[in-house]
Structure formats: C-alpha cells, structure tokens
Amino acid sequence: MYVTMATTMCITMATRRSIGNGVLLLPKRTIQPSNMRSMATKASTYTAAPIYGDKRFFSFTTSHSFYGNRRHHVTMTTEEDPYPSRLPDAAEIRVRPDPVVWGDDSEQAGPFSRKELQSYKTNGYIVVEGLFDAQEIKRCRETFTALRDEFEEDMESNKKAYINAGEYACILEPGSTKIRSIFSTLKFLSVANQLSRDRRVVGRVQQILDDDVYIHHSRVNFQQAFKGSGFYWHSDFETWHVEDGMPRPRCLSCVVLMANNLPQNGALMVIPGSHKHYIACKGETPENHWQSSLQDQYAGIPTHEALSQMAKAGGIHYCTGEAGSVIFFDCNLMHGSHSNITPWDRTNFFLAYNSVDNRLVSPFGPTEPRPEHISTRDPAWVQPIVPLDKPEY
Ligand SMILES: O=C(O)CCC(=O)C(=O)O
C-alpha cells in the first residue's frame, strides 16, 4: 500500500503512525475507513486520482464541511479498490467503508432536521411528503406524459428496445411499444430542468452529501398501467462504479413522485440498512450491457442469498406516497419494484445527484464508459448546480 501526505498540517495537532513503508501524519480527530487495514483515520471525502499504468490510486481527503466547519485536510492514497464487483467466483458482501451522511452529520445544518438525517443514515432513504404542490406536479406530469405519448405514436412501427428520439433516449418495456423510461429530459424540458435545480431538492441533497452537486443522469420511469414491468433488485452504485467509473458512493437519487405511488402500482421497494453493505456481484459484464440492462438487468445483480440476508436483517419497505412527495435514497441502497398490473400509472422522475468531488473516472470494470445520457461526463453539465429559489413550473 502506498500512502502519501499531500497537504501540510499543524504538527502539534497530529499523531504519527507508520503505514507500510510510508508514514502518515494524522490529525487527532480523523476517523478510519474500515477497509484501510493499517490506517487509523477517517477520511470524510474520497476522490479517485488518475490511473498510472494498470494501477489506480484513490485519494482520501478530509475537507471543510459544505456548511462550513472546522475539519482538517489530509490526503492519503491506496491502490486497492474498496468496491470490486463482477467477480469470476463467489459474490461477496463487504462493509461499506464510506459515510452515508457526509461531513459531520451531528452538526450538519440544512433543511433536514437532525432526526431526519439520522433516519437517512440508518435506513438509507427518507420520504418527504408534499414537497411539491399539486399544480407544480400536474404541470410536470403533463409535460412528461405528452412527450411519452408523442414518442409512442411515432414508435408504433419501430420495435427496437432502445430508441434515440431526437435529443432524447427512450427505453421500451420488454416486448412492447410502451415507453419504460425517457432520459435527459432536463436538458430539453424547462419544467424538468427547473425541478432538478429546485432548492427544496438540491438543498437537501447538498446537506447529505456535504458538497456541491451535479446530475449524473436523470430519467422518467413510467411504470405504465398494466404494462410497467418493474425493476429487479440492485444497488445503483455497483453499476455506476463498475460501468461508469464513479469512485465513491457520494451520490444519491431523488425520486419525485408524479403520481400516487402505492404498493399495488409498483411503488419503489427498498431494503432498509442494505446501503451499509456493498454487495459485490458475480459474473462478467457483457459488451454493451447498458443496451439491454436498462430494459432488463442480467449482470450486476445480487445473489438470492445476499438479498435474503439483507432482507432478513432490514425487511422490505414500500416507499409509498402521494404525487408531490420525494424519496431521497442512497446510491448503494438495495431497491427495485415489481410490475404494475393495475389501471394506475406510476410515473416518477429520477434525478441522480453526485458530489462534484466524486466525478466519474474511467470505469472500474472492463467496459467502455456508458453513453452520455446514462452517465454524464460533459464538462458543461458536470458543474455545481446553483439552487433555484423561485422555479416556475
Ligand atoms: O422506477 C423504479 O421502480 C426503479 C428504478 C430504478 O431502480 C432505476 O432506474 O435504477
């Protein structure tokens, strides 16, 4: 293991510990990531540095809290990927070495109360009811469904699973001409764009991630009445790490409910507490996996044993709520949904926010980076979002 000090700090504040061949000076109150066997520190933020040859170096950096307090800066580096997956043999379950609420959650000021932050930290998600009012949601929903209906009309004769419709990308339900998801709407639809920057959402995300954020990708998932086929259990971070090159789980999803989400119509299911573990999955990643995985995922899914273990410990919870509620969930939380055989659409707008310190590097698995609409790399979009105080829907 290679370790280096990259910043200076006050020697009187530091303890001295030896690590492999190196020596690290640590401020007294730094805390240790659990997978760093010989280190006695906690790093509060992590970024992956460039790759040298076939080795990848991870930098562990403590930083000032986003809401401004008093942490020290220290940078360490290791070659080991703490989140390996798509393993040839057995799948494995690891303890997550990274924080869930970044920064010092006991003191983190912002829209979430301390109790709400604690609940998010314990369960890996939180549902905020009535964050948007009925009028706001109605306008957004009508815009999304009008776009969907327009595409579906055009696609009646075109039975491809994946469609580039102008600037948008659409995924159809398996064996159907019904649209499952539309990506990138915030790049082209004003309501979607404003929603993605609305302070009611972004302020909460910044509080949890303790940083400026940008959007890794966004999608409208329709789960249409009688047709929505659901999403099998997965952790987003596993895929985003292996296939997109997201270094750390300093990322979360917001799901803005555009329709009432009920257990019957395929409300998001989560396994509370599962986000504290990293489930490395078994099996290779097929070439261009993303083209099929967005319709039905075959690689990067946990074993039944791992799922059973997680569910035994945490149970399974339906994130139900009325239109206008928002689910915030950690990128490493195990989640999925079953099919919608009811007469009621379950339309949801997904926004995946990533810390600007956790930008994508090259994929950690042996794949080409996925396309822009699924994992943004465009520097124009990988920019800190300035929260909007007065959005106009
Ligand atoms: O819409 C859902 O029910 C789940 C969607 C999901 O897990 C995903 O888009 O990754």
The ligand as an SDF file (V2000), in Angstrom:
LIG
                    3D

 10  9  0  0  0  0  0  0  0  0999 V2000
  -38.6110    3.0270  -11.0600 O   0  0  0  0  0  0  0  0  0  0  0  0
  -38.3470    2.1060  -10.2970 C   0  0  0  0  0  0  0  0  0  0  0  0
  -39.2050    1.4590   -9.7180 O   0  0  0  0  0  0  0  0  0  0  0  0
  -36.9200    1.7260  -10.0090 C   0  0  0  0  0  0  0  0  0  0  0  0
  -35.9990    2.3620  -10.9490 C   0  0  0  0  0  0  0  0  0  0  0  0
  -34.5810    2.0350  -10.7350 C   0  0  0  0  0  0  0  0  0  0  0  0
  -34.2020    1.3330   -9.8580 O   0  0  0  0  0  0  0  0  0  0  0  0
  -33.5970    2.5960  -11.6280 C   0  0  0  0  0  0  0  0  0  0  0  0
  -33.9840    3.3550  -12.5420 O   0  0  0  0  0  0  0  0  0  0  0  0
  -32.3980    2.3010  -11.4280 O   0  0  0  0  0  0  0  0  0  0  0  0
  1  2  2  0
  2  3  1  0
  2  4  1  0
  4  5  1  0
  5  6  1  0
  6  7  2  0
  6  8  1  0
  8  9  2  0
  8 10  1  0
M  END
$$$$
